Amino acid sequence: MKSAIERHLTAVPHTLANAARAAHYGHQGAVLWLTGLSASGKSSLAMALEQSLMAQGYSCYVLDGDNLRHGLNANLGFSPADRAENIRRVGELAALFADAGLICITAFISPYRADRALARQACRSEFHEIHLAAELAVCESRDPKGLYRQARAGQLPEFTGIDAPYEAPSAPQLRLDTGTESLEQSLEQLVTYVQRQLPLNRPR
């Protein structure tokens, strides 16, 4: 049930059409949702993609899981409920970036299919689910932050892939085998995908 205040809220429509934003930026707004286990390469690939796309003339921005947990989502933990709220907020924020005409690149484990589905639903622009499909054994062997080691020692409860589930996408728009491919190989595939799906409509 809505509160008395909520019942008096009225959405204010934008007077700037999406076509005008696309004409300004030279491309449609979109969300590129990178999902995968910890150490599957999400942050590295997202940041490399941002640099590559900006150099080509795209306007984009990365939302990274650790970065948002220092700010917007600093009050959230890692329980299933907090994970769901984390992704709900990110989905709404990414949708705003895309609605503004930018390409929003997100780098979040986002382990639950239902939460990723809600993020897609929140997005009024194109939503592209991109699975970084590195196997658990590979991610654990990398372990750049020592998180898997801590999880195995019982110091990080409810860690995804160890004692909390990761539900891999069943039909992502793009799947990258970041466990066997180099960063450069994955980046090349991802850039090609963006160029095909979200082409620039003005000279570079």
GIJO-V994402 format. One record per residue. N is the residue number from 1. RES is the residue in one small letter. SS is DSSP state (hx for helix, st for strand, lp for the rest). Layout:
# GIJO-V994402
[[N | RES | SS] [N | RES | SS]]
This chain:
# GIJO-V994402
[[1 | m | lp] [2 | k | lp] [3 | s | lp] [4 | a | hx] [5 | i | hx] [6 | e | hx] [7 | r | hx] [8 | h | lp] [9 | l | lp] [10 | t | lp] [11 | a | lp] [12 | v | lp] [13 | p | lp] [14 | h | lp] [15 | t | lp] [16 | l | lp] [17 | a | lp] [18 | n | hx] [19 | a | hx] [20 | a | hx] [21 | r | hx] [22 | a | hx] [23 | a | hx] [24 | h | hx] [25 | y | hx] [26 | g | lp] [27 | h | lp] [28 | q | lp] [29 | g | lp] [30 | a | st] [31 | v | st] [32 | l | st] [33 | w | st] [34 | l | st] [35 | t | st] [36 | g | lp] [37 | l | lp] [38 | s | lp] [39 | a | lp] [40 | s | lp] [41 | g | lp] [42 | k | hx] [43 | s | hx] [44 | s | hx] [45 | l | hx] [46 | a | hx] [47 | m | hx] [48 | a | hx] [49 | l | hx] [50 | e | hx] [51 | q | hx] [52 | s | hx] [53 | l | hx] [54 | m | hx] [55 | a | hx] [56 | q | hx] [57 | g | lp] [58 | y | lp] [59 | s | lp] [60 | c | st] [61 | y | st] [62 | v | st] [63 | l | st] [64 | d | st] [65 | g | hx] [66 | d | hx] [67 | n | hx] [68 | l | hx] [69 | r | hx] [70 | h | lp] [71 | g | lp] [72 | l | lp] [73 | n | lp] [74 | a | lp] [75 | n | lp] [76 | l | lp] [77 | g | lp] [78 | f | lp] [79 | s | lp] [80 | p | hx] [81 | a | hx] [82 | d | hx] [83 | r | hx] [84 | a | hx] [85 | e | hx] [86 | n | hx] [87 | i | hx] [88 | r | hx] [89 | r | hx] [90 | v | hx] [91 | g | hx] [92 | e | hx] [93 | l | hx] [94 | a | hx] [95 | a | hx] [96 | l | hx] [97 | f | hx] [98 | a | hx] [99 | d | hx] [100 | a | lp] [101 | g | lp] [102 | l | lp] [103 | i | st] [104 | c | st] [105 | i | st] [106 | t | st] [107 | a | st] [108 | f | lp] [109 | i | lp] [110 | s | lp] [111 | p | lp] [112 | y | lp] [113 | r | hx] [114 | a | hx] [115 | d | hx] [116 | r | hx] [117 | a | hx] [118 | l | hx] [119 | a | hx] [120 | r | hx] [121 | q | hx] [122 | a | hx] [123 | c | lp] [124 | r | lp] [125 | s | lp] [126 | e | st] [127 | f | st] [128 | h | st] [129 | e | st] [130 | i | st] [131 | h | st] [132 | l | st] [133 | a | lp] [134 | a | lp] [135 | e | lp] [136 | l | hx] [137 | a | hx] [138 | v | hx] [139 | c | hx] [140 | e | hx] [141 | s | hx] [142 | r | hx] [143 | d | lp] [144 | p | lp] [145 | k | lp] [146 | g | lp] [147 | l | hx] [148 | y | hx] [149 | r | hx] [150 | q | hx] [151 | a | hx] [152 | r | hx] [153 | a | lp] [154 | g | lp] [155 | q | lp] [156 | l | lp] [157 | p | lp] [158 | e | lp] [159 | f | lp] [160 | t | st] [161 | g | lp] [162 | i | lp] [163 | d | lp] [164 | a | st] [165 | p | lp] [166 | y | lp] [167 | e | lp] [168 | a | lp] [169 | p | lp] [170 | s | lp] [171 | a | lp] [172 | p | lp] [173 | q | lp] [174 | l | st] [175 | r | st] [176 | l | st] [177 | d | lp] [178 | t | lp] [179 | g | lp] [180 | t | lp] [181 | e | lp] [182 | s | lp] [183 | l | hx] [184 | e | hx] [185 | q | hx] [186 | s | hx] [187 | l | hx] [188 | e | hx] [189 | q | hx] [190 | l | hx] [191 | v | hx] [192 | t | hx] [193 | y | hx] [194 | v | hx] [195 | q | hx] [196 | r | hx] [197 | q | hx] [198 | l | lp] [199 | p | lp] [200 | l | lp] [201 | n | lp] [202 | r | lp] [203 | p | lp] [204 | r | lp]]
